[in-house]
Amino acid sequence: MHIAPHDNQNKPIVDADHDLVPLNYFNIVKLKKGESFDYTVPGYETCVVPATGTVDVDVDGASFAKLGNRGVDVWDGEPEGVYVPVGAQTRLTCVSDATEVFIAGAKYDKVLEPFDVRETGIDKVQYGSDDTKTHRKIKHILGANQHDKVGRLLVSELYTVGQGGWSGFPSHKHDTDRHDDNGELIETRHDETYNFRFKPNKGSGLQMLQREDNEPGDAYHIMDGSTIMIDKGYHPCAVLPGYEMYYFTILGGLSQRSLKQYFQPTHEEQLHTIPGIMDMVAKFK
């Protein structure tokens, strides 16, 4: 499902217990210097990530000062984040001229400890190639490095490298907990939510959603600020030639945090043509 760019007025774009992606939560908060925003999300762990600007974050009395160092857009520096435990009372206070903050969440039933992830703690992986039109860089904010400190939430930023090309290919899905004949887990149920940005921001792209192998699916025209919710199906996306694409990625697991992607059988052989793709797969845990 596509939610067109709009002014959400600091209200959740994907609220708790959403009909389509109940395992996800997503809000965008915009503040000016000195303004504050308070929130709590019962039943969901969350992560605060400034898209631009700098905020002080207070989580049930634990303070994390000067989070975020990006200027004009998400290409202008490295991400930072604060992990917020389930139901914690949280206050964001803008300490730069202005800020735009992503709040990502996943359903969880235990209360853990808050912590921050600064620029030096971001886990980066780059894969694909210009020749295969799949060159991409991923910056994990809550990734494998934080596995033992987080319940079900994975938070990353994904960038196309160069201009134009595909992302999320070979096509894959993760909409059910499924085992093979030997009892090995080969796919996990993870709801997924994206928020897209383009450079220059007049750029746009395409989000495919094919619910069954070799059956026609749907496609959505994504623009700067578009939000996509993915409940099931194979879901590659593409950006127009001449533009760079970024998307903020929220994954919430049903039964575990580690993601098991099931690659579309029709295109599975492409796994052997894209450099570094298995290194990318290994980081989502």
C-alpha positions in Angstrom: 0.0 0.0 0.0 1.2 3.5 -0.9 0.7 6.5 1.3 1.4 9.7 -0.8 3.6 12.4 0.6 1.7 14.7 2.9 2.1 16.8 6.1 1.3 14.3 8.8 1.4 17.1 11.5 3.6 14.9 13.7 0.9 12.2 13.9 1.7 8.5 13.1 1.7 7.6 9.4 1.6 4.0 10.4 0.0 3.7 13.8 0.0 0.8 16.3 -2.0 -2.2 15.2 -2.4 -1.1 11.6 -4.6 -3.4 9.7 -2.0 -4.0 7.0 1.3 -4.0 8.9 0.4 -4.5 12.6 4.0 -5.3 13.5 5.2 -1.8 12.4 4.9 1.7 13.7 6.1 4.9 11.9 6.0 8.6 12.5 7.7 11.6 11.1 8.1 14.5 13.6 9.1 18.0 12.4 10.3 20.6 15.0 11.9 24.0 15.1 14.6 25.1 17.5 13.4 24.8 21.1 10.3 22.9 20.3 9.6 19.5 22.0 7.6 16.4 21.1 6.5 13.8 23.7 5.4 10.3 22.7 4.9 6.8 24.1 3.9 3.7 22.1 2.5 0.9 24.4 3.4 -2.5 23.1 6.0 -1.3 20.6 9.8 -0.7 20.9 10.9 2.2 18.8 14.0 3.9 17.4 14.5 7.7 17.0 16.5 8.6 13.9 16.9 12.3 12.8 16.6 12.5 9.0 18.0 16.1 9.3 18.9 18.3 12.2 19.8 17.5 15.8 17.7 16.6 18.9 18.1 15.9 22.5 16.4 12.7 23.5 15.1 11.8 27.0 13.9 8.2 27.5 12.3 7.7 30.9 14.9 10.0 32.4 17.9 8.7 30.4 19.4 11.5 28.4 21.0 11.3 24.9 22.2 14.7 23.9 22.7 16.1 20.4 21.5 13.1 18.3 21.8 13.6 14.6 24.4 15.6 12.5 22.9 15.9 9.0 22.1 19.2 7.3 20.1 19.6 4.2 19.0 16.0 3.5 19.7 12.4 4.3 22.8 12.3 2.0 24.4 15.0 4.1 26.2 12.9 6.7 25.7 9.6 8.6 22.6 8.5 10.5 22.4 8.2 14.3 19.7 6.6 16.5 18.3 6.0 20.0 16.6 2.8 20.9 13.5 3.4 23.0 12.1 0.4 25.1 8.4 -0.6 24.8 6.1 2.0 26.2 8.8 4.4 27.4 8.0 8.0 27.9 10.1 9.9 25.4 10.8 13.5 24.7 12.5 14.9 21.6 13.8 18.5 21.8 15.1 20.3 18.7 18.5 21.9 19.3 19.3 22.8 15.7 17.4 25.4 13.6 15.0 22.7 12.6 14.7 18.9 12.5 12.8 16.1 10.8 12.9 12.9 12.9 11.9 9.4 11.9 10.4 7.2 14.6 10.4 3.5 13.7 8.7 0.8 15.8 8.0 -2.9 16.0 5.6 -4.8 18.2 7.3 -6.4 21.2 6.2 -7.6 24.7 9.4 -7.1 26.8 11.0 -3.9 28.2 14.7 -3.6 27.5 17.2 -0.9 28.1 17.6 2.3 26.1 20.8 3.0 24.2 22.2 5.2 21.4 23.9 4.4 18.2 26.2 7.1 17.1 27.9 7.6 13.7 30.9 5.4 14.6 28.5 2.5 15.5 26.7 2.4 12.1 27.1 -0.9 10.3 27.6 -0.4 6.6 27.4 -2.9 3.7 27.6 -2.2 0.0 26.7 -4.7 -2.7 25.7 -5.1 -6.3 27.3 -3.5 -9.3 26.7 -0.8 -11.9 26.6 -3.5 -14.6 23.7 -5.3 -13.0 21.9 -2.1 -12.2 21.8 -3.2 -8.5 24.5 -1.1 -6.8 23.3 -0.3 -3.3 24.7 0.8 0.1 22.9 -0.1 3.4 23.5 1.7 6.7 22.2 -0.4 9.6 21.2 1.6 12.6 19.7 -1.3 14.5 21.3 -4.2 12.8 23.4 -7.2 13.6 25.6 -5.2 16.0 22.6 -4.6 18.3 21.1 -8.0 18.0 21.2 -8.9 21.8 19.9 -5.5 22.8 16.7 -5.3 20.7 13.6 -7.4 20.6 12.0 -7.5 17.1 13.0 -4.2 15.4 15.4 -3.8 12.5 16.1 -0.2 11.2 18.2 0.6 8.2 18.8 3.3 5.6 19.2 2.1 2.0 20.8 4.2 -0.8 21.2 3.6 -4.5 24.8 4.0 -5.5 25.0 6.1 -8.7 21.8 7.2 -10.5 19.0 4.9 -11.6 18.8 1.2 -11.1 17.0 -1.4 -9.0 16.9 -2.2 -5.3 15.5 -5.2 -3.4 16.4 -7.5 -6.3 16.5 -10.5 -6.8 12.8 -10.3 -5.7 12.2 -11.7 -2.3 9.5 -11.9 0.3 9.2 -12.4 4.1 5.5 -12.7 4.9 5.2 -16.0 6.7 7.2 -18.2 9.2 8.0 -21.2 7.0 10.2 -24.3 7.3 11.5 -26.7 4.7 11.0 -30.5 4.8 14.0 -30.8 7.2 12.5 -28.4 9.7 14.9 -25.6 8.9 13.5 -22.0 8.9 13.6 -20.7 5.4 11.3 -17.6 5.7 10.2 -15.4 8.5 7.2 -13.1 8.8 8.4 -9.5 8.9 6.1 -6.6 8.2 8.0 -3.8 6.4 7.6 -0.1 6.0 9.6 2.3 3.8 9.8 6.1 3.5 11.5 7.3 0.3 13.6 10.3 -0.6 15.1 11.3 -4.0 18.0 13.4 -5.1 17.2 15.8 -6.7 13.9 15.7 -4.9 11.8 16.0 -8.1 12.9 12.4 -8.8 10.7 9.4 -8.5 10.6 5.7 -8.8 8.5 2.5 -8.8 7.6 0.0 -6.1 6.5 -3.4 -7.3 4.5 -5.8 -5.3 4.0 -9.3 -6.8 2.0 -11.5 -4.4 2.5 -14.7 -6.3 5.4 -16.0 -8.4 4.6 -15.4 -12.1 1.3 -13.8 -11.5 0.6 -10.1 -12.2 1.0 -7.8 -9.2 0.7 -4.1 -8.4 3.0 -1.1 -8.9 3.1 2.2 -7.1 4.5 5.5 -8.3 6.8 6.6 -5.4 7.9 10.2 -4.9 9.9 12.2 -2.4 8.2 11.5 0.9 6.2 8.4 -0.2 5.6 5.7 2.4 5.1 2.1 1.4 3.7 -0.7 3.6 4.5 -4.2 2.7 2.5 -7.1 4.2 3.2 -9.8 1.7 4.7 -10.6 -1.6 7.9 -10.0 -3.6 8.8 -6.3 -3.6 11.7 -4.9 -5.7 11.8 -1.1 -6.4 13.5 1.1 -9.0 14.5 4.7 -9.4 14.4 6.7 -12.6 17.7 7.3 -14.5 19.4 10.5 -13.4 18.2 10.3 -9.8 19.5 8.9 -6.5 17.1 7.1 -4.2 17.1 6.6 -0.4 14.6 4.7 1.7 14.3 4.5 5.5 13.5 0.9 6.3 11.5 -0.6 9.2 11.2 -4.3 9.7 9.3 -5.9 12.6 9.5 -9.7 13.1 6.6 -11.8 14.3 8.5 -14.6 16.1 12.1 -13.5 15.9 14.3 -10.5 15.0 16.6 -12.1 12.4 15.2 -11.8 8.9 14.9 -14.9 6.6 14.3 -13.7 3.1 12.7 -16.1 0.6 13.9 -15.3 -2.9 11.5 -15.6 -5.8 12.1 -18.9 -7.6 11.7 -17.4 -11.1 14.6 -15.0 -10.5 16.7 -17.0 -7.9 19.5 -17.6 -10.3 20.2 -13.9 -10.2 21.7 -14.4 -6.8 24.8 -15.6 -8.5 25.2 -12.5 -10.7 25.1 -9.8 -8.0 28.3 -9.2 -6.1 28.2 -9.3 -2.3 24.4 -10.0 -2.0 24.8 -12.8 0.5 26.9 -10.5 2.7 23.9 -8.1 2.6 21.5 -10.9 3.6 23.6 -11.9 6.6 23.4 -8.4 8.1 19.6 -8.5 8.7 19.6 -10.2 12.0 
